[in-house]
Amino acid sequence: MSRPERSDLAAAGRIVVKLGTAVVTHDGFELALGRLYAVVEELGRLHHEGRSVMLVSSGAVGMGTRALGLRERPGSLGLRQACAAVGQGHLMALYTQALAQLGLVAAQVLLTQEDLADRDRALCLRTTLLRLLELRTLPVLNENDSVSVRELVEHRRIEGEDPPESAFGDNDGLSARVAVALDADLLVLMTNVDGLYTANPAHDPSATRIPESTGVPARLDTLARGTSRGGTGGMASKLEAARLATEAGCPVLILDGTCPGALSRALHGEDLGTVLWPTSPRRARRQHIATGAHRGALVMNEGAIAALTERKASLLPIGVVGVEGEFDRGDVVELRDGSGRVHGRGIVNYHADACRALVGRHSSEIDRILGWRGYDALVTRDNLVLGEV
């Protein structure tokens, strides 16, 4: 396998872009409106090029602080949550208006740690986001700070206090988990520095920017201490997010979001920021589907096999002639033909009994048969791995 090059970034079709507080605001308080609109215009151009773009944005607490007339960023958890509740609406209104001027529709998605930790909820989230991308919207994601305390208390860990439970950490980890869950081609972490350095450039004038690396260099962990002004993250949380993404097969670009046009220029091969290439050539999700434990099988007819292999379709109930084993929604099942030959694997959207009830039926009948309807397909295309088992 040849070493990837910066020009390969131009082929990224599904991109998750995370904007840090240092990009969205001035010093975590005043909204950087001109800068924000410039970034939104870049995202709009990427969208109109046919790419699927998702935005993970910080800044809700800062905007809420300003809207409530507070003179400084609140220190208490309750007040920070209140500011987040106020600021999130203002932040989303800004993105909705800005994207509408570009002919785009924004879609708000608020998440908590549990949404990606729980299998069923993570599957629902993946389906929702994929459908939003199919509808050509631009999803805007953020951790739901008004009900989740994890990100809001993360700054205590960075400042040296006892660490809280696992948190997304200023949306860096959230963006990485979304990128992995959606099989993104690229994760972009936009901050107020122009990449990773061999040392802290504020203290070492000989420090040089690292243009690219395979994975996250271990030596950088001790250098990435401290938090960004007004935010709860910092370079440490970005490295942790980058490590999660690259180990799952998703490249990461750490970029200066305060530099006009930086994203478009980097995607066209210009040497900006730091590119962290994947340490694993195969995405962790696809590897899990292809090689992880399975709990049953769906037996397909010839029409379904042709639809999956030739038209890259999802597996609909009408294409299934049998169900083997017992499994729950979200489990991995084998996809077989009538002779027992395995054609692939996939994450199933219904439990075994529901699948049996739907064998050979049209998707339009799901409501009547089950009394509810979650998906039209038993296994959706993005949850399939064919010919790799």
N, C-alpha and C positions, 0 to 999 in steps of 0.2 A: 504494500500500500504506500503510494507516494505521499510525501509530506505536504500538508495543506498549505495554500498560499493565501495572502490577503485578497486576491482577486476572487477566491472562492466565496467570499462573503456576499458578492453580488448575486449569487444564486439562491440566497436565503428566501424562502417563500413564506414561512410562518415565523414571525418575529415578536418577541415579548420585549417591550421597552419599559424600563423602570426609571422614573424621575425622582431623584432625591429631594429632600427639603431644601438643600442648598441650591438646587436648580429652580424650584418652584417659587422660592421666596428669597428676599434679601435678609440675611442673618436670621432666618427662621421666623420672621415676623411680617415684614412688608412684602406684598405680592410682587413678584418680578414679572409683570404683565407682558412687557415687550418680549422678554426672553421666552416666556411660556407660549405666546402666540407663534413665535418663530419655530419652536419645536413642534407645535401642533401642525404647522404648515408642512414641515418635513414629513411627519407621520401621514398627512394627507397625500403627499406626493407618492409615498411608498404604497399607500392603499390604492391610488389610481393607477399605479404600475401593475396592479393585480396581486400584490402581496396581501397576506392576512396579518394584521397588526393588532396587538393587544397592548394596552397601556396600564402599567401599575404606577400609581401616583401617590406620593407623600404630600404633606402640606395641609391636611385637614385641621390639625390642632393649631397650626400657625394662623390659618385663615379664621378659625373660630375665635382665637385670641383677639385678633384685630377687630372682628365684627362685634364682639362683646365690649370693645372699648378698654380692654385690659392693657396695662402699660408694659407688662413683661410676661414672658411665657410662664404659665402656672406650674407650680411644683407639686401640688397635691394631686393624687390620682383622680379623685372625684371631679375636680375642676378641669383637669385635662380631658376627662371623658366628656364633660359638658361642652368644652370647646370643640372636641372632635365632632360631637353631634351637630353643633351649629355649623362648623366649618365644612363638613362633608357636603352639605347641601349647596353651599356657596361654591365649593370646588367643582362639584358636578355641573352646576349651572354654567360655570365658566367654560368647561369642556364642551358641554352640549351646544352652547352658543358658538364657540370657536369652530367646532367641527361642522356645525350646520352651515356656516358661511363658506365652507369648502364642499358643500353638498354631501356631507357624511352624517350618519346617524350614530350617536353615542349610546352605549348601553351600560348602565351601572351595575357592578357586581361587588357586593361587600362580603368578605370572607372572615372566618375565624380559623384558628388552628385545627379545630375539630372537623371542619369541612373537608380538609385534605387528609386527615388522619383516619377518618371513618371510611370504610370501603364503599358502602352504598352511597354516601353523600359525595365522595370523590367521583364516583362513576356518574352521578347525576350532574355534578359540576362540569365534568368533562363533556358530557352530552350537551349541556346548555351552552357552553362556550363554543363548541364546534358548530352548533346550530346558529349561534349568533354570527360566527364567521361565514357560514354558508349564506346567511342573509345579507352579507356585506356590511354589517355594522362594525363599529370600532369599540370593543369592550373596554371600559375603564374600571380597573380593579383597585381595591384598597382593603386593608384589614379593617374590620368593623370595630374601631376603637371605642365606640360608645358602649359596647357590651363586652369586649374582650380586653382584658388588662395586660395581656402578655407583652405586646409591643410597648405599651406605655410604661411598664416597669423595667424594660430591658436596659434603659439608661443607667440603672443602679448597678447592673453587672459590669458595664463598661467603666463606670467610675470606681470600681473596686469593691463594691459591696457583695454580699452573698448572691449568687446567681439565682434567678427565678426559674420556673419550669421553662422548658423549651419554648422559644418564641420565634416568630418570623424575623424580628429585628429590623425595624425601619423599612419594612416591605422588601428588603433584599432577599431574604429567604423565601418570602411569599412568591416573588417573581420567579425564583429558581424552581420552586415546586410546581408552579403553573407551567413553566417552560417544559419541565420533565413530563408532567401529566398530559400536556398537549402535543408532545413530540415536536417541539419547536425546533426550527433550524438554527436559531440564534437568540441568545439572551443579551440584551444591551443594558448595562448599568450606567446611567448617566449621572454624574456627580460634578463637583467643582474642581476636580483635579484631572490632569490629562493622562491618567494611566497609573500603572504601578512603577515604583522606582526601586533602585538597588539599595537605597537608604532613604531616610526622611529628608527630603530636599530642604525643609525648613531649618534643619540643623547641620546638614552635611552638603556643602556646596559642590562636592564632587559626585553627588548622586546623579545617576542617569536613568532615563526612562527605559523600561523594558518593553520593547515593541511587541514581542510575542513569546509564548511559552507553551509547552505541553502540560496542561494541568496547572495547579497552583504551586509554585516553588515553595518548599517547606521553610526556607530561610526567611521568607517574608512574614511569617506569622508573628515573629517577635517585633517586627517593625511596624505592624499595622495596629498600633494601640491608639486609643482615644476615640472620641465621637465627634461628628460634625456639629457645628454650631447650629442650634435650633432643631436638630434631628436626634433620633435615638440610635442611629447606626454609626457608620464610620467605615474605614477601610477593612477593619476586622470582619464586620458582618458581610462585606462584599466578597472577601476572600472565602468565607464560609459558604456563601451562596454560590460562588463560582466553582468551588470544589464539588458541591452537590450536583451542579449542572454538568460539569465536565466529566465527572465519573459516570453520569447517565448518558453520555454521548452528545451533549449539546454544547457547542462552542459559546464562549462568553466574550463580549467586548466591553471593556471598562473605558468610558469616554467622558471628556469634558463637555457637559451639557450647557455650559455658559459660553461656549465657542460657537458662533453662528455657522450653521451649515455643517457642523462636525459629523453628524450622523450620515447624511447623504454622501459626504466626501469619503468617509471611512468605508461605506458600503461599495464605493466605486474604486477601492484599492489604495486610497491615500494612507500613508503611514501616520495614523493618528491613534492615540490611546494605546491600550494593551489588549491584544487578542490572546485568550487562553483557549487552546485547542483541546478537544476531548482526549481523555486518557484511555477511553474505551471506544472502539470503532462501532460498537453496536449499542443501541439505546437500551437502557435498563428495562424499560417497559416491554419492548418487543422481546427482549431476552426472557423476561418473566413469563410472557405468554408462550413463547416457543419452547422453553426448557423447564419451566416450573411444574409443580405437581398439578395434575388435572383430576377432576372428580366425576367425570362422566363423558358422554358423547352425544352429539346430534348426528343422525344419519340423514344424508342429503340425497335428493334425486339428481338426475343428470342435468336437468335445467338449472338447478341451483348451483351445481359445480361450474357450469359454463358461465353463469352470471358472475360468480365470484372470481374466476380466473381470467375471463375474457373482458368483462365489462366493469370489473372492480366494484361490484355491487355489494350491498349488505346481505346477510342471510335472513330472508323473510320466512314466516311460518309456512307459507305455501310450498316452499322448497324443501321442507323437512318431512321425512317419512317415518322417522322413529326416534325415540329417546332412550338412552341407556344410562343406568346408574342414578345416583341421587346427588344433587348439587343445589347450591343456593345461588341466588342472584349475585353476580360479581365474581363467581368462580370461573376458573379456566376449564373449558371443555374441548375435547377433540372433535374435529369435523371429519366424518367418514362417509364413504359411499356404501352401497348395499353389500359389497363384497368384504367390507371391513378395512379397506385401504384408507389410511389417514391422509387427508389432503391439507390439513392445517389445524390450527387451534384458535380459540377466541374466548373473550370474556363475555359470558352470557348475561342477558338482561332480565331473564325471568328464572324462577326456581324450576326444578325438574317437573313437578306436577303441573305447573302452569304451561310449560313447554309441551307436555303430553296432551293437554287440552287444546293446544293451538296447532298441533300437527296437521299440515295440509290445508289450513284455513287461510283466508285472506286477512290482511292486516286490518281491514275495516271492520272485521268481526271481533276484534280483541275486546272491545268494551263490553259487548253483549255476552261473550263467553266467560270472561274473568270478572266482570263487574267494575273494572278499572283498566286504564291503559297508560303504560309508561313509555313504551317505545313501539314503533312500527316493526322493528326488526328484532329477531331473537339475538343476533350478534351484529353490531354495526361495523361498518367497514374499517373504521379507525381502531377497532379492537380486534382485528383479525391479523393473523400471521399465516401466510400460505406457503407451502413448499419449503419451510425452514425448520421442520421438526425432525 
